[in-house]
């Protein structure tokens, strides 16, 4: 059972690593999986990518080697209850710095994402390079700090 779960988690991580527009080689996908703690061979990643191409329409640019893999431009957004590190960092910074500027209803709708980003940053290992990014930067106002107005969510 845990082998199936591990394969499923690896497949989700692989799907999350692929982007629209920019292509990743099989080795780059393997490196990203390795950074997430998956110890897999390049051949395993090739099989996974081929399966994703058949099942979900992931594109393979096989005009030259190494092959490049990506999501098609018109692929629908897949929303899963998990975040990659770019999303974790983005939602953490958004929550820290812009939450007061968002309309109340939008801030409330994004709250689960803020919570997940904070949780994932809190329990990440020291080996994740983006973990300390929010501590390395700071947004400073260019003038006097103003109070955020209270606006009805209606």
Secondary structure, DSSP 8 states (H G I E B T S, - for coil): -HHHHHHHHHHHHHHHH--BSS-EEHHHHHHHHHHTT----HHHHHHHHHHHHHHH--EEE-SSSS-EEEB-TT------S---HHHHHHHHHHHHHTGGGS-HHHHHHHHHHHHHHHHHHHT--TT-GGGGHHHH-----SS-----------
